[in-house]
């Protein structure tokens, strides 16, 4: 698999995981955005999701990129940079 495909796959998987997190914890996200405590409110769920990401993506991509964090900020935090 080429490096470009690995990066594309990592970005897509990060976005898919963030979307699943957003769908499964919609109410908590609403409250967390309103109260300004989104990372703390979703902490355990974000860690679990990040572990899923880490177990599926090559370690060097996890360490060298911000795909997971970017997906969380874009999808879960609706464009705010809170993660």
ABEGO torsion letter per residue (X at the ends): XBAAAAAAAAAAAAAAAAAAAAAAAAAAAAAAAAAGAAAAAAAAAAAAAAAAAAAABBAAAAAABAAAAAAAAAAAAGGBBAX
